[in-house]
Amino acid sequence: MPDPIVTQPCGSGDEPDVDTLIGRRDSMVKRRDVLCGSGAAAFATLVSSLLAGSRPTHAAALPGAAPAIDKLTVTVVSDSYQLAVAPNATIGDLEIQHFGFALSDLPPSKALLSEFGLALHAESQSGGETRRVLIDFGFTSEVLNNNLDLLKIDPTTLDALVLSHGHYDHFGGLVGFLERNEGRLKPKLPLYLGGEECFCSREWKAPPTKGNFGALDRKALAQADLAVTYTERPSAIASHAFTTGQIELASFENVLAPTAMTIGARDGIGCYADKLPEDERTQTVIPDQFRHEIAVAYNLKGRGLVILTSCSHRGVVNIVKRAQTASGERRVHAIVGGFHLAPQKEDYVRETVAALKEIDPDYIIPMHCTGDVFYDLAKVEMPGKLVRSYTGTRFIFGT
């Protein structure tokens, strides 16, 4: 797309709006002074400086084995269902805390909200160090911000953000979260993505409702001064966790394509074709194969991997295998998150249950898009491993 700075001649009266170009409302420069005459060079330097921080960088590859941590607490900030009267429990060495009501001497004013989407908060401890990561942002910022408040999760303490893939039910709450916490987040807080595809505009093509499925807002990320970081390869996150990087198709699992992906960008919204895989660059609209999808994992000392799958469009078994290969750790302590099995036929779900049974994790905690068929089958095949999750539940590993 041509640069709007050079396509408008000075003195034409149609100079581009500086505030729009740089994505900021607080520009202290006069439009015509910087766009024309001696101010042009200064303007180019200014724009370059402001936008440089928003350009994605590429994360360094995970160096050898994944770091080991002592303890991990995963809080379900937003998911599809909440049960306020579920009792706390301990299963083996896993402590489970359920959130009930926000009670006080005043009339009720807030309750946990649930919606179709997912947001997870992970707090890890290693020695005397604590790291906090927010993984995905649910469907709306109203739910995300409300639940963060009630769960007493402080955004100012976050060490990293992760977006598993470019679906609206995982990034929808991000912009409102950033706006609410403007100036409060750590400087250059890293946001990890699986690649340029994450920015593509999408249309939802599957039942029950078809339509526009949004696009991640680059301008909002620049305004928030995030350090956007692509992690196509397995990469360390906040020195405690790691991403799987992009996930290979290495099992029986196939990719369902509920969305179509539009190639190209306009006014900063969308994905830049020249940064996509070569076979996608000349396309216009293509089925989404989720090459950019990533998952997050932790290596819990003495127990093995805790894998946070998010949505598993590339297959939950493929994600587990990728995490094992990337980390050098074969043991799997827990698989947590959405497994994207709700749209699949029962025979396919049975094959998934059999494959997970062979992997033999200590715990399986399905969420979000997993579906009832998986839960019913896993309850029969792996009753001692299956754990129920709700919005607001805290899972404490390593107690």
Buried (B, 14 or more C-beta within 10 A) or exposed (E): EEEEBEEBEEEEEEBBEBEBBBBBEEBEBEBBEBBBEEBBEEBBEBBEEBBEBBEBEEBEBBEEEBBBBBBBBBBBBBBBBBBBEBEEEEBEBBBBBBBBEBEEEEEEEEBBBBBEBBBBBBBBBBEEEBBBBBBBBBBBBEBBBBBBEBBEBEBEEBBBBBBBBBBBBBBBBBBBBBEEBEEEBBEEBBBBBBBBBBBBBBBBBEEEEEEEBBBBBBBBBBBBBBBBBBBBBBBBBBBBBBBBBBBBEEBEBEBBBBBBBBBBBEEBBBBBBEBBEEEBEEEEEBEBBBBBBBBBBBBBEEBBBBBBBBBBBBBBBBBBBBBBBBBEBEBBBBBBBBBBBBEBEEEBBBBBBEBBBEBEBBBBBBBBBBBEBBBEBBEEBBEEBBBBBBBBBBBBBBE
